[in-house]
Amino acid sequence: MTTDLLSPLDLAFWHIESDGHPMHLGALGVFTAHSAAAADQAADLLAARSAGVPQLRRRIRDVWLPVGGAAWKPDPGFSPQHHVHLVRPAGADPHTVAGMLMQRPLDRARPPWEAHVIAGPDDTSFAVLFKFHHALADGLRALALAAALFDGAPPAERPRPPRAPQPQEAATTGFPIPLLDPRRLPGAIRGRMGDAMGDIGQALDIGAAVARANWPVRGTGALTAPAGGTRRMAAVAFDLDDVHRVRKVSGGTVNDVLIAVVAGGLRRWLEGRGESSSELAPRALIPVSRRRPGSAPGAGNRLSGYLVRLPVSDPEPLSRLATVRAAMDRNKDAGPSRGAGAVALLADHVPPLGHRLGGPVVAQAARLLFDILVTSVPLPGVNLSLGGSTLREVYPLAPLARGQSLAVAVSTYRGTVHYGLIADGEAVPDLDDLAAAITAELAALREAAEAVP
């Protein structure tokens, strides 16, 4: 019987987790309730449908070989009731509840995901917080798994039997071993050596870029803080047409505008705190999917990233946007396999035991590489519903790295841009002020763009 091993990057995400810094990503969906019982119905549907999604019935277990490795295996005791929960908060809004739920690590003994249905105060709306461990899914994969639970998804699948070992694999070890024709050995050795040299070159290139990214730059305690272990969430929503109006004047992409809005929002927020933004250029990690366009999400993470210095010290909105656009263009020209942001690719060159033993050390290193995560999660253009209740808002939520106090995720759905802000509750008690600053920054960008002749 073959084993579905975790990829090196998935294994890294699994082992850098700690109680104070859980490595799950999330999304808070807000629905218009079609009846007073809509929240209860949604919870029942999520529980029933999750049993039909094979990937949601698997948990992570250690394997003997490769040493230090782990694999996905069916959970013999899988019960949807362990993963789907109905929450009836006493007066708390769904964003506050979601923040508290995001700080709780997932149960590592079970399939690493949860769905929390948060009932609304007046039965006219409810929310669902999805949590997926990063070892299970990146943003695209999480979207596919959540979509499988919505109305109109394909019928539930029955558990599939294990795949039979293929002739070119040895199944007794629990991991694939290609069988090599001796006549092709010299060529294979040359190929392996060439690949190894290429890997070394790529690793050196990324390492040098990481060193350059750590050249002295003034930091701010607002973005880097000791672990408090608590989480706070805030949300921002505005019309996508406003973003397009700015983009048509400035050029570049919608994503350039969305990143520049974060830069300007940080400037306004810091100044509102009484902190100087002079010479401040926080390093933002912008994750980049390495999946091919149009391909199925597939299992495992396929991620790289770009590293961009946010021009927080620049007082002019359009100038900040121009700086972001130029930085993103440089990153795109270099490609997602080069530069300091591509550090995730180094996971492929670390043996499983290295991830297991070095996970705590790697977790400590995030703050040395970047100051804030800014990620974009694409959503489908179709309207989604759950039990007949229409999904009207979607706020993605990113994991919070050790030593960092803030992460920003953004998505676009039904013509609206949604920012999901997640922060350390003790380090950033004024997260709502940052949300207001982001809204004000878009207004300033739009006004500046309209003033351009």
N, C-alpha and C positions, 0 to 999 in steps of 0.2 A: 504494500500500500504506500503510495507516494504522499508526501507531506507538502502543504502549502506554506512555505517558509516566508517569514517577514522579509521584506527588502531591507538593505542596509539603512536607508533613511527612515523607514518605519520603525526599525529596531532602535534607532537613535532616539526617535520621539518617545518610544515606550520607556526607555531607560533614563531620560533626562527629567522625567516627571518626579515631583515630590508632593507631599501633602499641601504645602504652601503654594506650590506652583503647578497645578494640574495642567496637563497638556491636551485639553479638549477644546475644540472650536464649537461655535454654536450659531444659532439663528433664532431670532424671536419673530414669529409671524403673528400678525394681528388680523383677526377675522371679524366680519360682520355676521352676527348670529342670526340664523333664520327662525329660531324659536327659543323659548326659555330653557329648553333642555339641550341646546346645541352643544354646550361644553361637555356634558355627560356623553352625548352621542359621539362627539369627536374622540374622547378618550377610549370609548368602546371600539370605534373603528380603527384607531391606531394600534390598539392591542391585537385585534383580529388580523389586520393586514400585516403587521410586523412578523407574525408567525409564518407568513408566506414568502418572506424575503430571506433567502439562504444566508446572505452576508450578515444579517442581523442576528442570526442564531449561532454565530461562531465566537469563540473566545480565544485568547492567546495563551499558549502553553509552551514551557521550555522543552527543548529537544536535546538529545544526547549529541547528535552531530548535525551541523557543525557545532563545535564547542562554543557555548555562549549564545547559541541561536535560539530562536523561538518560532512557533508556527501557529497558523490558524487551524483550530480543530472544532468540530461541532460540540456544542454544549448539551450534554445528555439531559441536563435538568432545566433546559430553557423554559422560561415562563414569561409571557408578555407582561404580567403583573409586576415583575421585578424591574421593568424598564419604562412602563407607561404609568404616569401618576396624574391624578386630578387634584389641583390645588385651589382652595377657596380662600383667598387672602382676606383678612379683616380690614378693608379700607385701603390696602396698599395698591398702588398702580402696578401694572405688569412689568414696567422697567425696573422698579425697585425689587420686585420678587425675582426677576430674571438675574439681577446682579447677585443676590444672595444665593441663588441656585448655581450660578456659574462658579462660585468659590468652592463648591463641594466636588472633590475628585470622584470620578467614576469608579465603580466596583471592579477591580482588576481581576477578580475571580470569575466574572461573568462577561458576556459580550459587551464591549465598551461603548455603550450608547444609552441615551435616555430621551424620553419625550415627556415634558411637563405641560399639561393643559391647565392654563390659569384662567379660572372663571372670572367674568367681568362683574362689576358691582350692580349692574342694572339689567342683565340678561340680553343686552343689545349687542354685545361683543364679547369675545374671549381671545386669548392668546395661546400660542404653543411655543415653548422653548425646546428646540432640538439641541442635544449635546452629542457630539461624536468625537471619540478620541482621535488625535492626529495620526496615530498609527493605523487607524481604520480608514481615514479619509482626509484628503485635502478639500479645498472648497468645492471643486467640481464634483468630486466623488460624494461629498456630503449632500450636495444638491440632488444628485441622482438617487441616493438612498432615501432622502426625504420625499422626493417626488413619487417614489414607488408606493408611498402610503397615502397619496392624495387621490381624489376622485379621478376616474378615467385612466388610472394606471393599469398595466396589464394584469390579468388574473394572478392570484397568488400561486406561487410555484410549490410543488411538493419537494421535500428534501431530495437532493440528487445523490445517487450512490457515488462512492469514491471513484475517481478516474483510474482505469486499469493502467499498470505500468507499461510504458512504451519500450520497444526493443532497445532503443539507444540509451535507456536509463536503467540504473541499478536501484531497485526499490528497497533493498534490505537496509540501506543506511538511513533512510528517511529523507534523503535529498538527492537530486539528480546528479549523475556522473556520466558525462558523455563517453561513449566507447570510441576510441580512435583507431582507425586503420593504420597499422605499422608502416605501410608504404607511404603514408602521407605525413609521417612524423616529422621529417626535417622541415617541411613547409609550415607545419603547424607550430613548431618551435619558433621559427622566424616570425610568424604572425603574432604569437604570444609575446615575444620580445619587443616587437614593434608596438604592440598595444601597451605594454608596460612602460616603454619609454614615453609614449604619448601621454599616459596617465601621470607620469612623473612631471612632465613638462607642464601639464595643466595644473597640477597641484602646486608647483612652484610659482606659476603665474598668479593663481588665486592667493597664495600665501603672501606674495609681494604686494598685491593689491590690498590685502588686509592690513599689512604693515603701514602702507601709505595712508589708509583710511584712519589709522590711529595716531596720525601726526597731531600735535597739540592743537586743541580747539576748545574754546570755552564751553563748558557744560552748564547744565542747570539742574538743581535739585528737584525741580518740578517734574522732570522726566525720568530721573533715576533716584530710587529710594530703597531703603532696606525693606525686606519682605514684611508686610503686615498680615498677609494671608486672607484679607477680606477683599470683596469685589463690589464695585459700584458700576451701574450701567446708565448711560444717557443716550438719547436718540435725537437725530436731526433729520428732517425731511423737507425737500424743496423741489420745485418744478424743474424737470430736465430741460425744458425749453429755455430757461434762464441760463443754463450751462451752455447750450448750443449758441445762444446769442453772444456770449463771451468768446466762445471758440471761433466763431465766424470772423471776429475782429482780430483775435490774437493768433489764429492758426494753431497748428498742433492737434492734439486729440482731446476728447472728453476727459480721459484719465489725467492728462496734464492739468486741466482745469481743476479737477477734483483734488489732486495732490496740492496744487497751489492754494486752494481754499483751506486745506489743513495748515499749511505754512502760515497764511495770514491769520487764521483763527488762533494758532498758538501765540503769535505776536500780540494780538489783542488781549488774549487771556492772561499772558504773562505781565503785560503792562497794567492790566486791571488788578493784578496781584501786588503791584508795586515793584516787580522785578524788571531789571533792565534787559532789553533785547539786543543791546549793542554787541556787535561781533559774534552774535549767536547764530550757529548754523547746525542744528541737530542732524545727526545721520539717520535717515529714514531707510529702512529695509522695505523694498517693494517686491513681494513675492511674484514670481513669473512661472506660469504653468508650462511644462515641457511636453504636454500632450499635443499630439498633432490635431489641427483643426478638423472637426467632423468625426474624430475617432471616438469610440466608446470610452467612458470614463475609466473603466477597468479598475482593478484592485491596486492598492498601494499608492504612495505619493510619487508624483513626478514633478518636482519643484526645483527651481533655481531662484535667482533674485537679482535685483539691481539695488545698488546703494546710492542714495541721493542725499546731498546736503540741502536741507530746507532753508531757503533764504529768509529766515525769521527776522534778521536785522534790517532788511530792506524796507523802507517805509512806504513804497509805492506798490499798489496791488498789481498793476500790469507788468511792472518790472519784476516782481516776484514770479509771476506766471512765466515771463520770458526766461528767467533763470531756470525754473523747473523744466520747461520745455527743452532747453538746450541740454540740460543734464540727462533727461530721458532719451533725447536723440543720440547722445554719445553712448549711452548704455546699449541702446538698440543696435547701433552700428557695430559695437564690439560683440554683441550677442550674449545670450544668457549663460554661456559656458565660461565666461571670463569675468574678471573683476572680483572685488571683495564680496559683492552680493551673491556670487555663485558658490559661497562657502558650503552650502548644503550638498553640493556635488562631491565634496571630499568624503562624505559618509560612505560612498561606494568603495573607497580605498581602505576602509578600516575593517578588520575582521570582527565577526560577531562578539567574540570575547572582549575585544577592545571597547565596543559599545557598552557592553554590560559593566565592565570595570570603570570605564572612563566617563559614563553618563553624568555623574555628579560634577565632575570637573568641567565637562562641556557646558552643563547648565549654568555654571558660574561665569562662563566666557561670553555669554550673549551681550552683556552690557559693555564689553570691551569692543564689540563689533558695531553695534548700532544702538541708537537712543530711543527709537520709536518704530513700531511696525505700522505700516500703512498698506492695507491690502484691498484689492477689488475682487468681488465675487460676482461673476456673470449669472444672470437669471434668465429664464425663458421669457419670450415675449407673450406667451399665452396666459390667460387668466386661470388661476388655480383655485380649487375649492376643496373643502373637507366636510363630508356629510351634507353637502348642499350649502354650506356657509362659505362665503367668498373671502379669499385672502386679499387684503387690501394694503398691507404694509409688511415689509420684510427687512429686519435689521440684522445684518451679519455680525458676529462677535468673534474676535480672534483670541488665541491664547496669550497670556501675559508672561513674558520671559522673566526669569529671576533677575532682580536688580533693576527692573524697569517698572514704571508706575502707570503707563498709558499705552494702549494699542487702539488703532482705528481701522475699522473695516467698512467698506462702502459697496452698495449694490444699487442697481436701477431696476425698477419694476413698475409696469403700467404707467410709464411716463413720469415717475417720481424717483428722485435720488434719495436713498436712505443711508445715513451714516449711523453705524453702531459703535459707540464709544465704551470701552471697558477699562476700568482703572482700579488701582489699589485703593480701597476705601479709606485707608488712613492717610496715605500720601496725597490723595486728590479728593478732599472732601467737597470741593467746589466744581465737580465735573459738569454740573448744569451750567455753570458760567462759561465753560469751554464750548458747550453746545450752542449757547447763545452767541458766542464769539464767531463760531463757524457760520452761523446764519448771517451775522452782520458782515462777514467777509465776502460772502457771495453777493450780497447787496452792493457792497463797495466795488467789487469787480464788475458787476453789471453796470453800475453807474459810470465807472471809468471807461468801460467799453463803449457805452452810448455817447460818451463825450468825444470819442475819436472821430475826426472828420471823415 
